[in-house]
Amino acid sequence: MATTDPSFQGMSEMMQQSFEQTRKTMESCMDVFQKNMTASPWFASSDMNKKMQSYMERNIAAASDFAKKLTQAKDFSEFWNLQSEFTAAQWNALNEQIKDFGETVSKATTGSLKNLSS
């Protein structure tokens, strides 16, 4: 059974508190963003609203899961491995979200142009 490096223990507790504060802040920002999205003509499409909300929820969940894992890290080596995995996963998620959102915007734009020409 792996034991926690005593010099890392205090840092782990500090990270846990910091990530909890960050999670609360991210959720608050998400609430503000959602309220403002409905007022923006760019996000008038319900598909775009749903996509953005889905992305934000998944990103917050991933960050919360990452923070939880970090607080359970036993040493700096495990910390850096978790950090590397999370960074790679977030880049992959970002690329997928950009592609998916681009397709949604394209469909919404095409639909709007068809409505204008009718």
C-alpha positions in Angstrom: 0.0 0.0 0.0 1.4 3.4 -1.0 1.9 5.9 1.8 1.5 9.6 1.4 4.7 11.6 1.4 4.5 13.8 4.6 5.9 16.8 2.8 3.1 16.4 0.2 0.3 16.0 2.7 -0.1 19.7 3.6 0.0 20.6 -0.1 -2.7 18.1 -0.9 -5.0 19.6 1.8 -4.3 23.1 0.5 -5.1 22.0 -3.0 -8.4 20.5 -1.9 -9.5 23.7 -0.3 -8.4 25.7 -3.4 -10.1 23.4 -5.8 -13.4 23.5 -3.8 -13.3 27.3 -4.0 -12.5 27.1 -7.8 -15.4 24.7 -8.4 -17.9 27.0 -6.6 -16.6 29.9 -8.7 -16.9 27.9 -12.0 -20.4 27.0 -11.1 -21.3 30.6 -10.4 -19.7 31.7 -13.7 -21.7 29.0 -15.5 -24.9 30.4 -14.0 -24.1 34.0 -15.2 -23.0 32.7 -18.6 -26.3 30.8 -19.0 -28.4 33.8 -18.1 -26.5 36.0 -20.6 -26.5 33.3 -23.4 -30.3 33.5 -23.7 -30.1 37.3 -24.2 -27.5 37.0 -27.0 -28.7 36.8 -30.7 -25.6 34.6 -31.3 -27.1 31.9 -29.1 -30.7 32.3 -30.1 -30.7 28.7 -31.4 -31.7 26.3 -28.7 -29.3 23.8 -30.2 -26.4 26.2 -29.5 -27.6 26.9 -26.0 -27.8 23.2 -25.3 -24.4 22.6 -26.7 -22.7 25.3 -24.7 -24.4 24.2 -21.5 -23.4 20.6 -22.2 -19.8 21.6 -22.8 -19.7 23.7 -19.6 -21.2 20.9 -17.5 -18.8 18.3 -18.8 -15.8 20.7 -18.3 -16.8 21.5 -14.8 -17.3 17.8 -14.0 -13.9 16.9 -15.5 -12.2 19.7 -13.5 -14.0 18.6 -10.3 -13.0 15.0 -10.9 -9.4 16.1 -11.6 -9.3 18.1 -8.4 -10.6 15.2 -6.4 -7.9 12.9 -7.9 -5.2 15.5 -7.2 -6.2 15.7 -3.5 -5.7 12.0 -3.3 -2.2 12.0 -4.9 0.4 10.4 -2.7 3.4 12.2 -4.0 4.6 14.7 -6.7 5.1 11.9 -9.3 1.5 10.9 -9.1 0.5 14.6 -9.1 2.3 15.2 -12.3 1.0 12.1 -13.9 -2.6 13.2 -13.1 -1.8 16.6 -14.4 -0.5 15.3 -17.7 -3.5 13.0 -18.2 -5.9 15.8 -17.4 -4.2 18.2 -19.8 -4.3 15.7 -22.6 -7.9 14.9 -22.0 -8.9 18.5 -21.9 -7.1 19.2 -25.2 -9.0 16.3 -26.8 -12.3 17.5 -25.3 -11.6 21.1 -26.6 -10.9 19.8 -30.1 -14.1 17.8 -30.1 -16.1 20.6 -28.7 -14.8 23.1 -31.3 -15.6 20.6 -34.1 -19.0 19.9 -32.8 -19.9 23.5 -32.1 -18.6 24.5 -35.5 -21.0 22.0 -37.1 -23.9 23.4 -35.0 -23.1 27.0 -36.0 -22.9 26.0 -39.6 -26.3 24.4 -39.5 -27.8 27.3 -37.7 -26.3 29.8 -40.2 -27.5 27.7 -43.1 -31.0 27.6 -41.7 -31.0 31.3 -41.1 -29.9 32.0 -44.6 -32.6 29.8 -46.0 -35.2 31.7 -44.0 -33.9 35.0 -45.3 -34.1 33.9 -48.9 -37.6 32.6 -48.6 
